[in-house]
Amino acid sequence: MSPEDLFVKNERLDAYEWRGLLSLKSALSDFEPLAKRTGLGPIVADRLVAKGLAEKGDCSARYQSIGMTTGYRLSVLGWTIADRGRWPRR
């Protein structure tokens, strides 16, 4: 099994991480600023990035024009965990 498969099989998310993951599901392909994501702050967003569930990058020009430079979106692994659920299958 690959490390990603083991992660998907065993990783449990706490309530804050799960809520943040669900919040990022609506940022389909663009990096969106945290100001657009209700219930998601920088601490949890950085935890999701550290786990590989989210990606951090420059916002699109639309958001940069109003002063927001850093955005987040789900990674491929994040989409897999979102489809799997908060808890691993037994």
C-alpha positions in Angstrom: 0.0 0.0 0.0 1.2 3.5 -0.8 1.5 6.1 2.0 -1.5 7.9 0.7 -3.6 4.7 0.8 -2.5 4.2 4.4 -3.4 7.8 5.2 -6.9 7.4 3.7 -7.4 4.1 5.5 -6.3 5.3 9.0 -6.6 9.1 9.3 -9.2 10.6 11.6 -10.1 14.2 11.5 -11.2 16.2 14.5 -14.3 18.4 14.3 -12.4 21.5 13.3 -10.5 19.8 10.5 -13.7 18.2 9.2 -15.6 21.5 9.1 -12.7 23.2 7.4 -12.5 20.4 4.8 -16.2 20.7 4.1 -15.8 24.5 3.8 -13.1 24.2 1.2 -15.2 21.8 -0.9 -16.9 24.8 -2.5 -13.5 26.3 -3.7 -13.6 24.0 -6.7 -10.4 24.9 -8.5 -9.4 28.5 -7.5 -7.4 29.4 -4.5 -10.0 31.3 -2.4 -9.1 33.5 0.6 -10.2 32.5 4.1 -12.5 35.5 4.2 -14.8 33.5 1.8 -14.7 30.4 3.9 -16.9 30.6 7.0 -15.8 28.5 9.9 -12.3 28.2 8.7 -9.4 30.1 10.2 -5.7 30.2 9.5 -4.7 27.6 12.2 -7.0 24.9 10.9 -6.2 25.8 7.3 -2.5 25.4 8.0 -3.2 22.0 9.7 -5.0 20.8 6.6 -2.1 21.9 4.4 0.4 20.2 6.7 -1.6 16.9 6.4 -1.7 17.3 2.6 -5.5 17.7 2.5 -5.4 21.3 1.2 -3.1 23.4 -0.9 -2.1 27.0 -0.3 -1.4 29.4 -3.1 -1.8 32.8 -4.6 -5.4 34.0 -5.0 -6.8 34.7 -8.5 -6.6 38.3 -9.8 -10.2 38.9 -8.7 -9.3 38.5 -5.0 -5.8 40.1 -5.3 -7.5 43.3 -6.6 -9.2 43.7 -3.3 -6.1 43.0 -1.2 -6.4 39.2 -0.6 -3.2 37.4 -1.6 -3.3 33.9 -0.1 -5.9 31.3 -0.8 -6.7 27.7 -0.2 -8.3 24.8 -2.0 -8.6 21.0 -1.5 -5.9 18.8 -2.8 -6.6 15.4 -4.5 -6.1 13.7 -1.2 -8.5 16.2 0.5 -11.2 15.3 -2.1 -10.6 11.6 -1.3 -11.0 12.2 2.4 -14.1 14.4 1.9 -15.7 11.5 -0.1 -14.6 8.9 2.4 -15.9 10.8 5.5 -14.5 12.0 8.8 -13.8 8.6 10.2 -12.0 5.7 8.4 -14.0 2.7 7.4 -13.9 -0.3 9.8 
